[in-house]
Amino acid sequence: MKAVVLAAGEGTRLRPLTEDKPKGMVEVDGQLILTHCLDQLVSLGADELIVVVGYLKEKIVDHYGDEYEGVPITYAHQREQQGLAHALLTVEEYIDDDFMLILGDNVFQANLEDVVRRQREDRADAAFLVEEVPWDEADRYGVCDTNKFGEITDVVEKPDDPPSNLVMTGFYTFTPTIFHACHLVQPSNRGEYEISEAIDLLIRSGRTIDAIGLEGWRVDVGYPDDREETEERLQNSEIEVV
Protein backbone atom coordinates (compact mmCIF):
# COMPACT_ATOMS: atom_id res chain seq x y z
CA MET A 1 0.00 0.00 0.00
CA LYS A 2 1.30 3.45 -0.89
CA ALA A 3 1.37 6.15 1.77
CA VAL A 4 0.88 9.88 1.37
CA VAL A 5 2.26 12.49 3.75
CA LEU A 6 0.90 16.03 3.63
CA ALA A 7 3.84 18.25 4.54
CA ALA A 8 3.41 21.45 2.51
CA GLY A 9 2.32 23.73 5.35
CA GLU A 10 4.14 26.80 6.51
CA GLY A 11 3.44 26.32 10.21
CA THR A 12 2.86 29.97 11.04
CA ARG A 13 1.53 29.09 14.50
CA LEU A 14 4.83 27.38 15.34
CA ARG A 15 6.95 30.45 14.68
CA PRO A 16 9.72 31.26 15.35
CA LEU A 17 10.52 27.54 14.98
CA THR A 18 9.35 27.56 11.35
CA GLU A 19 10.90 30.80 10.14
CA ASP A 20 13.59 28.88 8.24
CA LYS A 21 12.02 25.43 7.87
CA PRO A 22 8.65 23.76 7.17
CA LYS A 23 6.85 22.55 10.27
CA GLY A 24 7.56 18.91 9.44
CA MET A 25 11.24 19.70 9.96
CA VAL A 26 10.75 20.90 13.54
CA GLU A 27 12.39 18.58 16.06
CA VAL A 28 10.34 16.79 18.71
CA ASP A 29 12.29 14.78 21.27
CA GLY A 30 15.39 14.80 19.08
CA GLN A 31 13.62 13.67 15.91
CA LEU A 32 11.92 15.59 13.11
CA ILE A 33 8.11 15.50 13.14
CA LEU A 34 8.20 14.21 9.57
CA THR A 35 10.53 11.40 10.57
CA HIS A 36 8.04 10.31 13.23
CA CYS A 37 5.42 10.13 10.45
CA LEU A 38 7.62 8.21 8.02
CA ASP A 39 8.60 5.71 10.71
CA GLN A 40 4.93 4.98 11.36
CA LEU A 41 4.17 4.45 7.67
CA VAL A 42 7.16 2.20 7.08
CA SER A 43 6.19 0.11 10.12
CA LEU A 44 2.70 -0.27 8.59
CA GLY A 45 4.21 -1.74 5.43
CA ALA A 46 4.18 1.23 3.06
CA ASP A 47 5.90 0.26 -0.19
CA GLU A 48 6.13 3.83 -1.53
CA LEU A 49 6.07 7.18 0.23
CA ILE A 50 4.56 10.18 -1.54
CA VAL A 51 5.35 13.42 0.26
CA VAL A 52 3.45 16.59 -0.60
CA VAL A 53 5.77 19.56 -0.16
CA GLY A 54 5.34 23.29 -0.51
CA TYR A 55 6.82 25.84 1.89
CA LEU A 56 10.63 25.60 1.80
CA LYS A 57 10.25 22.25 0.06
CA GLU A 58 13.97 21.96 -0.67
CA LYS A 59 14.64 21.47 3.06
CA ILE A 60 12.59 18.28 3.02
CA VAL A 61 13.84 17.03 -0.35
CA ASP A 62 17.50 17.64 0.53
CA HIS A 63 17.15 15.95 3.91
CA TYR A 64 15.32 12.77 2.87
CA GLY A 65 16.40 12.33 -0.75
CA ASP A 66 14.75 9.62 -2.81
CA GLU A 67 14.20 6.96 -0.16
CA TYR A 68 13.62 6.42 3.54
CA GLU A 69 14.59 3.15 5.25
CA GLY A 70 14.74 1.53 1.83
CA VAL A 71 11.26 2.73 0.80
CA PRO A 72 11.23 4.99 -2.29
CA ILE A 73 9.99 8.58 -1.93
CA THR A 74 8.13 10.55 -4.58
CA TYR A 75 7.56 14.28 -4.06
CA ALA A 76 4.47 16.21 -5.16
CA HIS A 77 4.43 20.00 -5.07
CA GLN A 78 1.47 21.96 -3.70
CA ARG A 79 2.23 25.40 -5.07
CA GLU A 80 -0.41 27.18 -3.02
CA GLN A 81 -1.66 26.01 0.37
CA GLN A 82 -5.39 25.82 -0.33
CA GLY A 83 -6.46 23.08 2.04
CA LEU A 84 -5.99 19.35 2.53
CA ALA A 85 -8.32 18.26 -0.28
CA HIS A 86 -6.35 20.52 -2.63
CA ALA A 87 -3.09 19.00 -1.36
CA LEU A 88 -4.41 15.49 -1.85
CA LEU A 89 -5.23 16.15 -5.50
CA THR A 90 -1.54 16.81 -6.17
CA VAL A 91 -0.87 13.07 -5.70
CA GLU A 92 -3.81 11.75 -7.77
CA GLU A 93 -1.57 10.81 -10.70
CA TYR A 94 0.55 8.57 -8.45
CA ILE A 95 -2.30 6.58 -6.85
CA ASP A 96 -4.19 3.71 -8.46
CA ASP A 97 -5.23 1.66 -5.42
CA ASP A 98 -5.96 1.93 -1.70
CA PHE A 99 -3.54 4.16 0.17
CA MET A 100 -2.70 5.54 3.61
CA LEU A 101 -2.67 9.25 4.41
CA ILE A 102 -1.03 10.94 7.37
CA LEU A 103 -0.89 14.64 8.17
CA GLY A 104 2.77 15.57 8.44
CA ASP A 105 2.36 17.58 11.63
CA ASN A 106 0.85 14.77 13.74
CA VAL A 107 2.76 12.44 16.06
CA PHE A 108 1.07 9.15 16.94
CA GLN A 109 1.54 6.32 19.34
CA ALA A 110 -1.75 4.67 18.53
CA ASN A 111 -3.61 1.86 16.78
CA LEU A 112 -2.99 2.93 13.19
CA GLU A 113 -2.87 -0.69 12.08
CA ASP A 114 -6.54 -1.05 13.05
CA VAL A 115 -7.47 1.55 10.43
CA VAL A 116 -5.61 -0.30 7.68
CA ARG A 117 -7.08 -3.65 8.71
CA ARG A 118 -10.68 -2.41 8.98
CA GLN A 119 -10.55 -0.62 5.65
CA ARG A 120 -9.34 -3.79 3.96
CA GLU A 121 -11.85 -6.06 5.70
CA ASP A 122 -14.86 -3.81 5.04
CA ARG A 123 -13.70 -2.58 1.62
CA ALA A 124 -14.47 0.89 2.94
CA ASP A 125 -13.87 3.94 0.78
CA ALA A 126 -12.52 5.77 3.81
CA ALA A 127 -11.39 4.76 7.28
CA PHE A 128 -9.89 6.99 9.93
CA LEU A 129 -9.18 7.32 13.63
CA VAL A 130 -11.47 9.48 15.76
CA GLU A 131 -11.12 10.69 19.31
CA GLU A 132 -13.02 12.79 21.80
CA VAL A 133 -11.26 16.04 22.67
CA PRO A 134 -12.16 18.78 25.16
CA TRP A 135 -15.12 20.76 23.83
CA ASP A 136 -13.12 23.99 23.76
CA GLU A 137 -10.58 22.35 21.40
CA ALA A 138 -13.03 20.74 18.96
CA ASP A 139 -13.10 23.78 16.68
CA ARG A 140 -9.47 23.06 15.74
CA TYR A 141 -10.43 19.88 13.88
CA GLY A 142 -12.79 18.14 11.50
CA VAL A 143 -15.74 17.40 13.78
CA CYS A 144 -17.98 14.34 13.36
CA ASP A 145 -21.72 14.48 13.99
CA THR A 146 -23.37 11.15 14.81
CA ASN A 147 -26.84 9.68 14.97
CA LYS A 148 -28.34 7.77 17.92
CA PHE A 149 -26.61 4.61 16.74
CA GLY A 150 -23.19 6.27 16.87
CA GLU A 151 -22.86 6.33 13.07
CA ILE A 152 -21.16 9.37 11.55
CA THR A 153 -23.70 11.35 9.55
CA ASP A 154 -21.79 14.55 8.91
CA VAL A 155 -18.26 15.94 9.07
CA VAL A 156 -17.57 19.67 9.32
CA GLU A 157 -14.18 21.42 9.36
CA LYS A 158 -13.29 23.73 12.25
CA PRO A 159 -16.88 24.78 13.06
CA ASP A 160 -17.55 27.83 15.21
CA ASP A 161 -20.19 25.82 17.08
CA PRO A 162 -19.08 22.16 17.04
CA PRO A 163 -21.95 19.62 16.96
CA SER A 164 -19.85 17.20 19.02
CA ASN A 165 -16.39 16.79 20.48
CA LEU A 166 -15.65 13.71 18.35
CA VAL A 167 -12.97 14.67 15.85
CA MET A 168 -10.96 13.10 13.05
CA THR A 169 -7.31 12.59 13.79
CA GLY A 170 -4.60 12.90 11.16
CA PHE A 171 -4.46 9.31 9.87
CA TYR A 172 -6.70 7.83 7.15
CA THR A 173 -6.92 5.14 4.52
CA PHE A 174 -8.78 5.73 1.26
CA THR A 175 -9.66 4.15 -2.04
CA PRO A 176 -9.15 6.34 -5.14
CA THR A 177 -12.82 7.43 -4.88
CA ILE A 178 -11.61 10.14 -2.52
CA PHE A 179 -10.15 11.97 -5.52
CA HIS A 180 -13.56 12.18 -7.19
CA ALA A 181 -14.93 13.71 -4.00
CA CYS A 182 -12.02 16.16 -3.74
CA HIS A 183 -12.75 17.40 -7.27
CA LEU A 184 -16.30 18.22 -6.16
CA VAL A 185 -15.32 20.12 -3.03
CA GLN A 186 -16.05 23.84 -3.02
CA PRO A 187 -14.02 26.36 -1.02
CA SER A 188 -15.08 26.61 2.61
CA ASN A 189 -15.71 29.79 4.55
CA ARG A 190 -11.97 29.77 5.22
CA GLY A 191 -11.32 29.75 1.47
CA GLU A 192 -9.83 26.26 1.57
CA TYR A 193 -10.71 22.92 0.00
CA GLU A 194 -11.34 20.77 3.06
CA ILE A 195 -10.74 17.04 3.27
CA SER A 196 -13.60 16.83 5.78
CA GLU A 197 -15.94 18.07 3.04
CA ALA A 198 -14.68 15.37 0.67
CA ILE A 199 -15.33 12.70 3.31
CA ASP A 200 -18.75 14.22 3.96
CA LEU A 201 -19.54 13.85 0.25
CA LEU A 202 -18.61 10.16 0.44
CA ILE A 203 -20.92 9.71 3.43
CA ARG A 204 -23.81 11.45 1.68
CA SER A 205 -23.34 9.33 -1.44
CA GLY A 206 -23.74 6.15 0.60
CA ARG A 207 -20.13 5.02 0.51
CA THR A 208 -18.80 2.76 3.27
CA ILE A 209 -16.96 4.81 5.90
CA ASP A 210 -15.26 3.33 8.97
CA ALA A 211 -14.43 5.38 12.05
CA ILE A 212 -12.16 3.67 14.57
CA GLY A 213 -11.71 4.95 18.10
CA LEU A 214 -8.17 6.01 18.92
CA GLU A 215 -6.31 3.81 21.38
CA GLY A 216 -3.10 5.39 22.62
CA TRP A 217 -2.44 9.01 21.85
CA ARG A 218 -1.65 11.52 19.17
CA VAL A 219 -0.75 15.20 19.15
CA ASP A 220 -1.38 17.65 16.33
CA VAL A 221 1.76 19.78 16.64
CA GLY A 222 0.26 23.12 15.68
CA TYR A 223 1.54 25.32 18.50
CA PRO A 224 4.72 25.43 20.62
CA ASP A 225 2.75 24.05 23.59
CA ASP A 226 1.81 21.03 21.46
CA ARG A 227 5.47 20.37 20.76
CA GLU A 228 6.23 20.40 24.49
CA GLU A 229 3.31 18.05 25.18
CA THR A 230 4.52 15.64 22.48
CA GLU A 231 8.05 15.58 23.87
CA GLU A 232 6.73 14.85 27.35
CA ARG A 233 4.53 12.02 26.06
CA LEU A 234 7.35 10.47 24.03
CA GLN A 235 9.77 10.65 26.93
CA ASN A 236 7.22 9.08 29.27
CA SER A 237 6.65 6.31 26.71
CA GLU A 238 10.39 5.64 26.59
CA ILE A 239 10.48 5.38 30.37
CA GLU A 240 7.58 2.92 30.36
CA VAL A 241 9.29 0.75 27.72
CA VAL A 242 12.52 0.66 29.73
C-alpha positions as CSV (number, residue, x, y, z in Angstrom):
1,M,0.0,0.0,0.0
2,K,1.3,3.4,-0.9
3,A,1.4,6.1,1.8
4,V,0.9,9.9,1.4
5,V,2.3,12.5,3.8
6,L,0.9,16.0,3.6
7,A,3.8,18.3,4.5
8,A,3.4,21.4,2.5
9,G,2.3,23.7,5.3
10,E,4.1,26.8,6.5
11,G,3.4,26.3,10.2
12,T,2.9,30.0,11.0
13,R,1.5,29.1,14.5
14,L,4.8,27.4,15.3
15,R,6.9,30.4,14.7
16,P,9.7,31.3,15.3
17,L,10.5,27.5,15.0
18,T,9.3,27.6,11.3
19,E,10.9,30.8,10.1
20,D,13.6,28.9,8.2
21,K,12.0,25.4,7.9
22,P,8.7,23.8,7.2
23,K,6.8,22.6,10.3
24,G,7.6,18.9,9.4
25,M,11.2,19.7,10.0
26,V,10.7,20.9,13.5
27,E,12.4,18.6,16.1
28,V,10.3,16.8,18.7
29,D,12.3,14.8,21.3
30,G,15.4,14.8,19.1
31,Q,13.6,13.7,15.9
32,L,11.9,15.6,13.1
33,I,8.1,15.5,13.1
34,L,8.2,14.2,9.6
35,T,10.5,11.4,10.6
36,H,8.0,10.3,13.2
37,C,5.4,10.1,10.5
38,L,7.6,8.2,8.0
39,D,8.6,5.7,10.7
40,Q,4.9,5.0,11.4
41,L,4.2,4.5,7.7
42,V,7.2,2.2,7.1
43,S,6.2,0.1,10.1
44,L,2.7,-0.3,8.6
45,G,4.2,-1.7,5.4
46,A,4.2,1.2,3.1
47,D,5.9,0.3,-0.2
48,E,6.1,3.8,-1.5
49,L,6.1,7.2,0.2
50,I,4.6,10.2,-1.5
51,V,5.4,13.4,0.3
52,V,3.5,16.6,-0.6
53,V,5.8,19.6,-0.2
54,G,5.3,23.3,-0.5
55,Y,6.8,25.8,1.9
56,L,10.6,25.6,1.8
57,K,10.2,22.2,0.1
58,E,14.0,22.0,-0.7
59,K,14.6,21.5,3.1
60,I,12.6,18.3,3.0
61,V,13.8,17.0,-0.3
62,D,17.5,17.6,0.5
63,H,17.2,15.9,3.9
64,Y,15.3,12.8,2.9
65,G,16.4,12.3,-0.8
66,D,14.7,9.6,-2.8
67,E,14.2,7.0,-0.2
68,Y,13.6,6.4,3.5
69,E,14.6,3.2,5.2
70,G,14.7,1.5,1.8
71,V,11.3,2.7,0.8
72,P,11.2,5.0,-2.3
73,I,10.0,8.6,-1.9
74,T,8.1,10.6,-4.6
75,Y,7.6,14.3,-4.1
76,A,4.5,16.2,-5.2
77,H,4.4,20.0,-5.1
78,Q,1.5,22.0,-3.7
79,R,2.2,25.4,-5.1
80,E,-0.4,27.2,-3.0
81,Q,-1.7,26.0,0.4
82,Q,-5.4,25.8,-0.3
83,G,-6.5,23.1,2.0
84,L,-6.0,19.4,2.5
85,A,-8.3,18.3,-0.3
86,H,-6.3,20.5,-2.6
87,A,-3.1,19.0,-1.4
88,L,-4.4,15.5,-1.9
89,L,-5.2,16.1,-5.5
90,T,-1.5,16.8,-6.2
91,V,-0.9,13.1,-5.7
92,E,-3.8,11.7,-7.8
93,E,-1.6,10.8,-10.7
94,Y,0.5,8.6,-8.4
95,I,-2.3,6.6,-6.9
96,D,-4.2,3.7,-8.5
97,D,-5.2,1.7,-5.4
98,D,-6.0,1.9,-1.7
99,F,-3.5,4.2,0.2
100,M,-2.7,5.5,3.6
101,L,-2.7,9.2,4.4
102,I,-1.0,10.9,7.4
103,L,-0.9,14.6,8.2
104,G,2.8,15.6,8.4
105,D,2.4,17.6,11.6
106,N,0.9,14.8,13.7
107,V,2.8,12.4,16.1
108,F,1.1,9.1,16.9
109,Q,1.5,6.3,19.3
110,A,-1.8,4.7,18.5
111,N,-3.6,1.9,16.8
112,L,-3.0,2.9,13.2
113,E,-2.9,-0.7,12.1
114,D,-6.5,-1.0,13.0
115,V,-7.5,1.6,10.4
116,V,-5.6,-0.3,7.7
117,R,-7.1,-3.7,8.7
118,R,-10.7,-2.4,9.0
119,Q,-10.6,-0.6,5.6
120,R,-9.3,-3.8,4.0
121,E,-11.8,-6.1,5.7
122,D,-14.9,-3.8,5.0
123,R,-13.7,-2.6,1.6
124,A,-14.5,0.9,2.9
125,D,-13.9,3.9,0.8
126,A,-12.5,5.8,3.8
127,A,-11.4,4.8,7.3
128,F,-9.9,7.0,9.9
129,L,-9.2,7.3,13.6
130,V,-11.5,9.5,15.8
131,E,-11.1,10.7,19.3
132,E,-13.0,12.8,21.8
133,V,-11.3,16.0,22.7
134,P,-12.2,18.8,25.2
135,W,-15.1,20.8,23.8
136,D,-13.1,24.0,23.8
137,E,-10.6,22.4,21.4
138,A,-13.0,20.7,19.0
139,D,-13.1,23.8,16.7
140,R,-9.5,23.1,15.7
141,Y,-10.4,19.9,13.9
142,G,-12.8,18.1,11.5
143,V,-15.7,17.4,13.8
144,C,-18.0,14.3,13.4
145,D,-21.7,14.5,14.0
146,T,-23.4,11.2,14.8
147,N,-26.8,9.7,15.0
148,K,-28.3,7.8,17.9
149,F,-26.6,4.6,16.7
150,G,-23.2,6.3,16.9
151,E,-22.9,6.3,13.1
152,I,-21.2,9.4,11.6
153,T,-23.7,11.3,9.5
154,D,-21.8,14.5,8.9
155,V,-18.3,15.9,9.1
156,V,-17.6,19.7,9.3
157,E,-14.2,21.4,9.4
158,K,-13.3,23.7,12.2
159,P,-16.9,24.8,13.1
160,D,-17.6,27.8,15.2
161,D,-20.2,25.8,17.1
162,P,-19.1,22.2,17.0
163,P,-22.0,19.6,17.0
164,S,-19.8,17.2,19.0
165,N,-16.4,16.8,20.5
166,L,-15.7,13.7,18.3
167,V,-13.0,14.7,15.9
168,M,-11.0,13.1,13.1
169,T,-7.3,12.6,13.8
170,G,-4.6,12.9,11.2
171,F,-4.5,9.3,9.9
172,Y,-6.7,7.8,7.1
173,T,-6.9,5.1,4.5
174,F,-8.8,5.7,1.3
175,T,-9.7,4.2,-2.0
176,P,-9.2,6.3,-5.1
177,T,-12.8,7.4,-4.9
178,I,-11.6,10.1,-2.5
179,F,-10.2,12.0,-5.5
180,H,-13.6,12.2,-7.2
181,A,-14.9,13.7,-4.0
182,C,-12.0,16.2,-3.7
183,H,-12.8,17.4,-7.3
184,L,-16.3,18.2,-6.2
185,V,-15.3,20.1,-3.0
186,Q,-16.1,23.8,-3.0
187,P,-14.0,26.4,-1.0
188,S,-15.1,26.6,2.6
189,N,-15.7,29.8,4.6
190,R,-12.0,29.8,5.2
191,G,-11.3,29.8,1.5
192,E,-9.8,26.3,1.6
193,Y,-10.7,22.9,0.0
194,E,-11.3,20.8,3.1
195,I,-10.7,17.0,3.3
196,S,-13.6,16.8,5.8
197,E,-15.9,18.1,3.0
198,A,-14.7,15.4,0.7
199,I,-15.3,12.7,3.3
200,D,-18.7,14.2,4.0
201,L,-19.5,13.8,0.3
202,L,-18.6,10.2,0.4
203,I,-20.9,9.7,3.4
204,R,-23.8,11.4,1.7
205,S,-23.3,9.3,-1.4
206,G,-23.7,6.1,0.6
207,R,-20.1,5.0,0.5
208,T,-18.8,2.8,3.3
209,I,-17.0,4.8,5.9
210,D,-15.3,3.3,9.0
211,A,-14.4,5.4,12.0
212,I,-12.2,3.7,14.6
213,G,-11.7,5.0,18.1
214,L,-8.2,6.0,18.9
215,E,-6.3,3.8,21.4
216,G,-3.1,5.4,22.6
217,W,-2.4,9.0,21.9
218,R,-1.6,11.5,19.2
219,V,-0.8,15.2,19.2
220,D,-1.4,17.6,16.3
221,V,1.8,19.8,16.6
222,G,0.3,23.1,15.7
223,Y,1.5,25.3,18.5
224,P,4.7,25.4,20.6
225,D,2.7,24.0,23.6
226,D,1.8,21.0,21.5
227,R,5.5,20.4,20.8
228,E,6.2,20.4,24.5
229,E,3.3,18.0,25.2
230,T,4.5,15.6,22.5
231,E,8.1,15.6,23.9
232,E,6.7,14.9,27.3
233,R,4.5,12.0,26.1
234,L,7.4,10.5,24.0
235,Q,9.8,10.7,26.9
236,N,7.2,9.1,29.3
237,S,6.6,6.3,26.7
238,E,10.4,5.6,26.6
239,I,10.5,5.4,30.4
240,E,7.6,2.9,30.4
241,V,9.3,0.8,27.7
242,V,12.5,0.7,29.7
